[in-house]
Amino acid sequence: VSNAGVGMAGPLECQSLAAMQSLMDTNFFGLVRLVKEVLPDMKRRRGGHIVVISSIMGLQGIVFNDIYAASKFAVEGFCESLVVQALRFNVAISLVEPGPVTTEFEAKVYEEAERADYSRTDPETADIFTNLYLRNSKDVFASLGQTPEDIAEHTLRVIEAARPPFRHQTNAAYTPMAALKHADPSGTLMTDAFYKLVFKYDAVLRLSLR
């Protein structure tokens, strides 16, 4: 089970390349290093199961989560490319894809975001992040956040499955969001929906979450 991860949220201009590289080293290359260690023996034994804790943000990018989403997209692409070869050796790969989970991990990311310096971006972007994104995120976590125990139960079901799924989403509330990309290959439907949700109907979003 690969579960190591760090988070990052905020305007792109305010994040250093060193911090981005450190995040990728943990979230993506940490997984790669683990798989390189365990896969050869699993192939020799012709049996094994690699379970990766990914994220719904590996399927759908979310505003102000550019680098974190990029790391999870990399995880998803890596596993999707590897799974067919692995199956040839009777090795299963499963991606567990949670939405928001109420943990110290998430709390730390948002506490750091609230204290960060946003002078390197323009005032409008800083205002959107602090007064729209952070405020809405608190409502999202309060309304839709899962507990670590819930994610553990989902992961256990994936591990014990007779035929382990390649992808397993833990929160049904996020299935329509991910489905928007498949409904319109041009990306227009998904982009328009998220733009309106963030900038036109944010008050309705907060009310519905509460």
Disulfide bonds with the S-S distance in Angstrom:
none
